[in-house]
Amino acid sequence: KITKKEIFMNLLGLVVEYNPFHNGHKYHLEKSKELAKATHTMAIMSGSFLQRGEPALLDKYTRAEIAVKNGVDLVVELPTLYSCQSAEIFSHGAIATLNSLNCVNSVCFGSEEGNVEILYTIAEILVKEPKDFKISLKKYLDEGLVFPIARSKSLYDYINKNNLLNLKEDELQKVLNSSNNILGIEYIKSLIKLNSSIKPFTITRVASAYNSKDIESNICSATAIRNSLKNNTNLEIIKNVVPPSTFEEIENKINHNFNPVFDCDFYDILSSTIIRDYQNLNNYFEVNEGIENKIYSNIFTSKNLEELINSTKSKRYTMTKIKRTLNNILLGINKDDVMKVKDLFQIPYIRVLAFNNKGREIIKKIKNSSDIEIITKFSKISHVNDPLFDTLIKYDLKASNMYNMIYYKNNRELLKGPMDYYLSPKYVL
């Protein structure tokens, strides 16, 4: 029985970056609520640094506030050790966080495929690795095929043999090679591994390709918006592709000398770190296969970050791999720390960034359903001798501090110190 004090809650979880929040995100949010029949919505959002090894355009509190103004009830931060890694680690951190709350009913993500059953079937095979699939995979690898192609062929063989999906081989490859499908499959894999009761939904991405660099309609990719902000001083060019609150916040920040942040802004810090730490670069996560030698060699002849990435890129090292690697070097993210947390079943805390009145109800629900630490102020953290908590939180703090050295460069008098100790979550009426 539900008493008068209890509130019925069908809680939808979203995994987001909102860099920045645009019309496509608004569409996804509204459709997700409708599909999941959600009464309340919370987002796990990357903080200062993002999944493709880049800094956020705006600070995390501002991005979270914009999200709440547009219909999210509660925004919490995805710990940094997850937020800027591969799809597998990023997705696991986000899903494990939602699952640790013991009150999230569903998760909805955008995908190129749009059919959650197809993504679920693929994810289940990859997690359970049935015998026939493993035999097929070994055969293709022994023939010298690279792993992604061998895996794709093995999946197709298994799906076709067992009549699981009505997909041709080239259609399956297209599913496996699409950015948001990859994330979606990883979300579902984590749900399966965690034996989670959270139900997955997906919304088909609309209008613009994930990495499209052009603004062609009122819905475009975040990549196109960032590109426009980087290359144009005229803000009007993005006015029709973002909600008014996003436009107003970006305009307000620029007017107060808080300019959008880009990865190139960190080049001087990064290059100094590479030269200083050359002997120890292979301690950092994703620094392997000798890539540190190529990075070190190229740092002396590269005038900027773009030149460094392009001179290091090869068939062996993709652009995304290089960007994540450089970001791990910048933030000092070492291999041992990532390995400690990458498969955690329970995330020890959530950091609240922004909320509304419904968000308050979610926080109350979380307190009743989980013993997870809910951080609203750094000064009130109450963890005691939890090494995993300490490992995760130290990178959140370090990432904020590194980010703010650039973000506050025109407002240095406002930088009081580690700003996580001074800033509070945004309450949106």
Secondary structure as a PSIPRED ss2 file (coil, helix, strand):
# PSIPRED VFORMAT (PSIPRED V4.0)

   1 K C   1.000  0.000  0.000
   2 I C   1.000  0.000  0.000
   3 T C   1.000  0.000  0.000
   4 K C   1.000  0.000  0.000
   5 K C   1.000  0.000  0.000
   6 E C   1.000  0.000  0.000
   7 I C   1.000  0.000  0.000
   8 F C   1.000  0.000  0.000
   9 M C   1.000  0.000  0.000
  10 N C   1.000  0.000  0.000
  11 L E   0.000  0.000  1.000
  12 L E   0.000  0.000  1.000
  13 G E   0.000  0.000  1.000
  14 L E   0.000  0.000  1.000
  15 V E   0.000  0.000  1.000
  16 V E   0.000  0.000  1.000
  17 E C   1.000  0.000  0.000
  18 Y C   1.000  0.000  0.000
  19 N C   1.000  0.000  0.000
  20 P C   1.000  0.000  0.000
  21 F C   1.000  0.000  0.000
  22 H C   1.000  0.000  0.000
  23 N H   0.000  1.000  0.000
  24 G H   0.000  1.000  0.000
  25 H H   0.000  1.000  0.000
  26 K H   0.000  1.000  0.000
  27 Y H   0.000  1.000  0.000
  28 H H   0.000  1.000  0.000
  29 L H   0.000  1.000  0.000
  30 E H   0.000  1.000  0.000
  31 K H   0.000  1.000  0.000
  32 S H   0.000  1.000  0.000
  33 K H   0.000  1.000  0.000
  34 E H   0.000  1.000  0.000
  35 L H   0.000  1.000  0.000
  36 A H   0.000  1.000  0.000
  37 K C   1.000  0.000  0.000
  38 A C   1.000  0.000  0.000
  39 T C   1.000  0.000  0.000
  40 H E   0.000  0.000  1.000
  41 T E   0.000  0.000  1.000
  42 M E   0.000  0.000  1.000
  43 A E   0.000  0.000  1.000
  44 I E   0.000  0.000  1.000
  45 M E   0.000  0.000  1.000
  46 S E   0.000  0.000  1.000
  47 G C   1.000  0.000  0.000
  48 S C   1.000  0.000  0.000
  49 F E   0.000  0.000  1.000
  50 L C   1.000  0.000  0.000
  51 Q C   1.000  0.000  0.000
  52 R C   1.000  0.000  0.000
  53 G C   1.000  0.000  0.000
  54 E C   1.000  0.000  0.000
  55 P E   0.000  0.000  1.000
  56 A C   1.000  0.000  0.000
  57 L C   1.000  0.000  0.000
  58 L C   1.000  0.000  0.000
  59 D C   1.000  0.000  0.000
  60 K H   0.000  1.000  0.000
  61 Y H   0.000  1.000  0.000
  62 T H   0.000  1.000  0.000
  63 R H   0.000  1.000  0.000
  64 A H   0.000  1.000  0.000
  65 E H   0.000  1.000  0.000
  66 I H   0.000  1.000  0.000
  67 A H   0.000  1.000  0.000
  68 V H   0.000  1.000  0.000
  69 K H   0.000  1.000  0.000
  70 N C   1.000  0.000  0.000
  71 G C   1.000  0.000  0.000
  72 V C   1.000  0.000  0.000
  73 D C   1.000  0.000  0.000
  74 L E   0.000  0.000  1.000
  75 V E   0.000  0.000  1.000
  76 V E   0.000  0.000  1.000
  77 E E   0.000  0.000  1.000
  78 L E   0.000  0.000  1.000
  79 P C   1.000  0.000  0.000
  80 T H   0.000  1.000  0.000
  81 L H   0.000  1.000  0.000
  82 Y H   0.000  1.000  0.000
  83 S H   0.000  1.000  0.000
  84 C C   1.000  0.000  0.000
  85 Q C   1.000  0.000  0.000
  86 S C   1.000  0.000  0.000
  87 A H   0.000  1.000  0.000
  88 E H   0.000  1.000  0.000
  89 I H   0.000  1.000  0.000
  90 F H   0.000  1.000  0.000
  91 S H   0.000  1.000  0.000
  92 H H   0.000  1.000  0.000
  93 G H   0.000  1.000  0.000
  94 A H   0.000  1.000  0.000
  95 I H   0.000  1.000  0.000
  96 A H   0.000  1.000  0.000
  97 T H   0.000  1.000  0.000
  98 L H   0.000  1.000  0.000
  99 N H   0.000  1.000  0.000
 100 S H   0.000  1.000  0.000
 101 L C   1.000  0.000  0.000
 102 N C   1.000  0.000  0.000
 103 C C   1.000  0.000  0.000
 104 V C   1.000  0.000  0.000
 105 N C   1.000  0.000  0.000
 106 S E   0.000  0.000  1.000
 107 V E   0.000  0.000  1.000
 108 C E   0.000  0.000  1.000
 109 F E   0.000  0.000  1.000
 110 G E   0.000  0.000  1.000
 111 S E   0.000  0.000  1.000
 112 E C   1.000  0.000  0.000
 113 E C   1.000  0.000  0.000
 114 G C   1.000  0.000  0.000
 115 N C   1.000  0.000  0.000
 116 V H   0.000  1.000  0.000
 117 E H   0.000  1.000  0.000
 118 I H   0.000  1.000  0.000
 119 L H   0.000  1.000  0.000
 120 Y H   0.000  1.000  0.000
 121 T H   0.000  1.000  0.000
 122 I H   0.000  1.000  0.000
 123 A H   0.000  1.000  0.000
 124 E H   0.000  1.000  0.000
 125 I H   0.000  1.000  0.000
 126 L H   0.000  1.000  0.000
 127 V H   0.000  1.000  0.000
 128 K H   0.000  1.000  0.000
 129 E C   1.000  0.000  0.000
 130 P C   1.000  0.000  0.000
 131 K H   0.000  1.000  0.000
 132 D H   0.000  1.000  0.000
 133 F H   0.000  1.000  0.000
 134 K H   0.000  1.000  0.000
 135 I H   0.000  1.000  0.000
 136 S H   0.000  1.000  0.000
 137 L H   0.000  1.000  0.000
 138 K H   0.000  1.000  0.000
 139 K H   0.000  1.000  0.000
 140 Y H   0.000  1.000  0.000
 141 L H   0.000  1.000  0.000
 142 D H   0.000  1.000  0.000
 143 E C   1.000  0.000  0.000
 144 G C   1.000  0.000  0.000
 145 L C   1.000  0.000  0.000
 146 V C   1.000  0.000  0.000
 147 F H   0.000  1.000  0.000
 148 P H   0.000  1.000  0.000
 149 I H   0.000  1.000  0.000
 150 A H   0.000  1.000  0.000
 151 R H   0.000  1.000  0.000
 152 S H   0.000  1.000  0.000
 153 K H   0.000  1.000  0.000
 154 S H   0.000  1.000  0.000
 155 L H   0.000  1.000  0.000
 156 Y H   0.000  1.000  0.000
 157 D H   0.000  1.000  0.000
 158 Y H   0.000  1.000  0.000
 159 I H   0.000  1.000  0.000
 160 N H   0.000  1.000  0.000
 161 K H   0.000  1.000  0.000
 162 N C   1.000  0.000  0.000
 163 N C   1.000  0.000  0.000
 164 L C   1.000  0.000  0.000
 165 L C   1.000  0.000  0.000
 166 N C   1.000  0.000  0.000
 167 L C   1.000  0.000  0.000
 168 K C   1.000  0.000  0.000
 169 E H   0.000  1.000  0.000
 170 D H   0.000  1.000  0.000
 171 E H   0.000  1.000  0.000
 172 L H   0.000  1.000  0.000
 173 Q H   0.000  1.000  0.000
 174 K H   0.000  1.000  0.000
 175 V H   0.000  1.000  0.000
 176 L H   0.000  1.000  0.000
 177 N C   1.000  0.000  0.000
 178 S C   1.000  0.000  0.000
 179 S H   0.000  1.000  0.000
 180 N H   0.000  1.000  0.000
 181 N H   0.000  1.000  0.000
 182 I H   0.000  1.000  0.000
 183 L H   0.000  1.000  0.000
 184 G H   0.000  1.000  0.000
 185 I H   0.000  1.000  0.000
 186 E H   0.000  1.000  0.000
 187 Y H   0.000  1.000  0.000
 188 I H   0.000  1.000  0.000
 189 K H   0.000  1.000  0.000
 190 S H   0.000  1.000  0.000
 191 L H   0.000  1.000  0.000
 192 I H   0.000  1.000  0.000
 193 K H   0.000  1.000  0.000
 194 L C   1.000  0.000  0.000
 195 N C   1.000  0.000  0.000
 196 S C   1.000  0.000  0.000
 197 S C   1.000  0.000  0.000
 198 I C   1.000  0.000  0.000
 199 K E   0.000  0.000  1.000
 200 P E   0.000  0.000  1.000
 201 F E   0.000  0.000  1.000
 202 T E   0.000  0.000  1.000
 203 I E   0.000  0.000  1.000
 204 T E   0.000  0.000  1.000
 205 R C   1.000  0.000  0.000
 206 V C   1.000  0.000  0.000
 207 A C   1.000  0.000  0.000
 208 S C   1.000  0.000  0.000
 209 A C   1.000  0.000  0.000
 210 Y C   1.000  0.000  0.000
 211 N C   1.000  0.000  0.000
 212 S C   1.000  0.000  0.000
 213 K C   1.000  0.000  0.000
 214 D C   1.000  0.000  0.000
 215 I C   1.000  0.000  0.000
 216 E C   1.000  0.000  0.000
 217 S C   1.000  0.000  0.000
 218 N C   1.000  0.000  0.000
 219 I C   1.000  0.000  0.000
 220 C C   1.000  0.000  0.000
 221 S C   1.000  0.000  0.000
 222 A H   0.000  1.000  0.000
 223 T H   0.000  1.000  0.000
 224 A H   0.000  1.000  0.000
 225 I H   0.000  1.000  0.000
 226 R H   0.000  1.000  0.000
 227 N H   0.000  1.000  0.000
 228 S H   0.000  1.000  0.000
 229 L H   0.000  1.000  0.000
 230 K H   0.000  1.000  0.000
 231 N H   0.000  1.000  0.000
 232 N C   1.000  0.000  0.000
 233 T C   1.000  0.000  0.000
 234 N C   1.000  0.000  0.000
 235 L H   0.000  1.000  0.000
 236 E H   0.000  1.000  0.000
 237 I H   0.000  1.000  0.000
 238 I H   0.000  1.000  0.000
 239 K C   1.000  0.000  0.000
 240 N C   1.000  0.000  0.000
 241 V C   1.000  0.000  0.000
 242 V C   1.000  0.000  0.000
 243 P C   1.000  0.000  0.000
 244 P H   0.000  1.000  0.000
 245 S H   0.000  1.000  0.000
 246 T H   0.000  1.000  0.000
 247 F H   0.000  1.000  0.000
 248 E H   0.000  1.000  0.000
 249 E H   0.000  1.000  0.000
 250 I H   0.000  1.000  0.000
 251 E H   0.000  1.000  0.000
 252 N H   0.000  1.000  0.000
 253 K H   0.000  1.000  0.000
 254 I H   0.000  1.000  0.000
 255 N H   0.000  1.000  0.000
 256 H C   1.000  0.000  0.000
 257 N C   1.000  0.000  0.000
 258 F C   1.000  0.000  0.000
 259 N C   1.000  0.000  0.000
 260 P C   1.000  0.000  0.000
 261 V C   1.000  0.000  0.000
 262 F C   1.000  0.000  0.000
 263 D H   0.000  1.000  0.000
 264 C H   0.000  1.000  0.000
 265 D H   0.000  1.000  0.000
 266 F H   0.000  1.000  0.000
 267 Y H   0.000  1.000  0.000
 268 D H   0.000  1.000  0.000
 269 I H   0.000  1.000  0.000
 270 L H   0.000  1.000  0.000
 271 S H   0.000  1.000  0.000
 272 S H   0.000  1.000  0.000
 273 T H   0.000  1.000  0.000
 274 I H   0.000  1.000  0.000
 275 I H   0.000  1.000  0.000
 276 R H   0.000  1.000  0.000
 277 D C   1.000  0.000  0.000
 278 Y H   0.000  1.000  0.000
 279 Q H   0.000  1.000  0.000
 280 N H   0.000  1.000  0.000
 281 L H   0.000  1.000  0.000
 282 N H   0.000  1.000  0.000
 283 N H   0.000  1.000  0.000
 284 Y E   0.000  0.000  1.000
 285 F C   1.000  0.000  0.000
 286 E C   1.000  0.000  0.000
 287 V C   1.000  0.000  0.000
 288 N C   1.000  0.000  0.000
 289 E C   1.000  0.000  0.000
 290 G C   1.000  0.000  0.000
 291 I H   0.000  1.000  0.000
 292 E H   0.000  1.000  0.000
 293 N H   0.000  1.000  0.000
 294 K H   0.000  1.000  0.000
 295 I H   0.000  1.000  0.000
 296 Y H   0.000  1.000  0.000
 297 S H   0.000  1.000  0.000
 298 N H   0.000  1.000  0.000
 299 I H   0.000  1.000  0.000
 300 F C   1.000  0.000  0.000
 301 T C   1.000  0.000  0.000
 302 S C   1.000  0.000  0.000
 303 K C   1.000  0.000  0.000
 304 N C   1.000  0.000  0.000
 305 L H   0.000  1.000  0.000
 306 E H   0.000  1.000  0.000
 307 E H   0.000  1.000  0.000
 308 L H   0.000  1.000  0.000
 309 I H   0.000  1.000  0.000
 310 N H   0.000  1.000  0.000
 311 S H   0.000  1.000  0.000
 312 T H   0.000  1.000  0.000
 313 K C   1.000  0.000  0.000
 314 S C   1.000  0.000  0.000
 315 K C   1.000  0.000  0.000
 316 R C   1.000  0.000  0.000
 317 Y C   1.000  0.000  0.000
 318 T C   1.000  0.000  0.000
 319 M H   0.000  1.000  0.000
 320 T H   0.000  1.000  0.000
 321 K H   0.000  1.000  0.000
 322 I H   0.000  1.000  0.000
 323 K H   0.000  1.000  0.000
 324 R H   0.000  1.000  0.000
 325 T H   0.000  1.000  0.000
 326 L H   0.000  1.000  0.000
 327 N H   0.000  1.000  0.000
 328 N H   0.000  1.000  0.000
 329 I H   0.000  1.000  0.000
 330 L H   0.000  1.000  0.000
 331 L H   0.000  1.000  0.000
 332 G C   1.000  0.000  0.000
 333 I C   1.000  0.000  0.000
 334 N E   0.000  0.000  1.000
 335 K H   0.000  1.000  0.000
 336 D H   0.000  1.000  0.000
 337 D H   0.000  1.000  0.000
 338 V H   0.000  1.000  0.000
 339 M H   0.000  1.000  0.000
 340 K H   0.000  1.000  0.000
 341 V H   0.000  1.000  0.000
 342 K C   1.000  0.000  0.000
 343 D C   1.000  0.000  0.000
 344 L C   1.000  0.000  0.000
 345 F C   1.000  0.000  0.000
 346 Q C   1.000  0.000  0.000
 347 I C   1.000  0.000  0.000
 348 P C   1.000  0.000  0.000
 349 Y E   0.000  0.000  1.000
 350 I E   0.000  0.000  1.000
 351 R E   0.000  0.000  1.000
 352 V E   0.000  0.000  1.000
 353 L E   0.000  0.000  1.000
 354 A E   0.000  0.000  1.000
 355 F E   0.000  0.000  1.000
 356 N C   1.000  0.000  0.000
 357 N H   0.000  1.000  0.000
 358 K H   0.000  1.000  0.000
 359 G H   0.000  1.000  0.000
 360 R H   0.000  1.000  0.000
 361 E H   0.000  1.000  0.000
 362 I H   0.000  1.000  0.000
 363 I H   0.000  1.000  0.000
 364 K H   0.000  1.000  0.000
 365 K H   0.000  1.000  0.000
 366 I H   0.000  1.000  0.000
 367 K H   0.000  1.000  0.000
 368 N H   0.000  1.000  0.000
 369 S H   0.000  1.000  0.000
 370 S C   1.000  0.000  0.000
 371 D C   1.000  0.000  0.000
 372 I C   1.000  0.000  0.000
 373 E E   0.000  0.000  1.000
 374 I E   0.000  0.000  1.000
 375 I E   0.000  0.000  1.000
 376 T C   1.000  0.000  0.000
 377 K C   1.000  0.000  0.000
 378 F H   0.000  1.000  0.000
 379 S H   0.000  1.000  0.000
 380 K H   0.000  1.000  0.000
 381 I C   1.000  0.000  0.000
 382 S C   1.000  0.000  0.000
 383 H C   1.000  0.000  0.000
 384 V C   1.000  0.000  0.000
 385 N C   1.000  0.000  0.000
 386 D C   1.000  0.000  0.000
 387 P H   0.000  1.000  0.000
 388 L H   0.000  1.000  0.000
 389 F H   0.000  1.000  0.000
 390 D H   0.000  1.000  0.000
 391 T H   0.000  1.000  0.000
 392 L H   0.000  1.000  0.000
 393 I H   0.000  1.000  0.000
 394 K H   0.000  1.000  0.000
 395 Y H   0.000  1.000  0.000
 396 D H   0.000  1.000  0.000
 397 L H   0.000  1.000  0.000
 398 K H   0.000  1.000  0.000
 399 A H   0.000  1.000  0.000
 400 S H   0.000  1.000  0.000
 401 N H   0.000  1.000  0.000
 402 M H   0.000  1.000  0.000
 403 Y H   0.000  1.000  0.000
 404 N H   0.000  1.000  0.000
 405 M H   0.000  1.000  0.000
 406 I H   0.000  1.000  0.000
 407 Y H   0.000  1.000  0.000
 408 Y C   1.000  0.000  0.000
 409 K C   1.000  0.000  0.000
 410 N C   1.000  0.000  0.000
 411 N C   1.000  0.000  0.000
 412 R H   0.000  1.000  0.000
 413 E H   0.000  1.000  0.000
 414 L H   0.000  1.000  0.000
 415 L C   1.000  0.000  0.000
 416 K C   1.000  0.000  0.000
 417 G C   1.000  0.000  0.000
 418 P C   1.000  0.000  0.000
 419 M H   0.000  1.000  0.000
 420 D H   0.000  1.000  0.000
 421 Y H   0.000  1.000  0.000
 422 Y C   1.000  0.000  0.000
 423 L C   1.000  0.000  0.000
 424 S C   1.000  0.000  0.000
 425 P C   1.000  0.000  0.000
 426 K E   0.000  0.000  1.000
 427 Y E   0.000  0.000  1.000
 428 V C   1.000  0.000  0.000
 429 L C   1.000  0.000  0.000
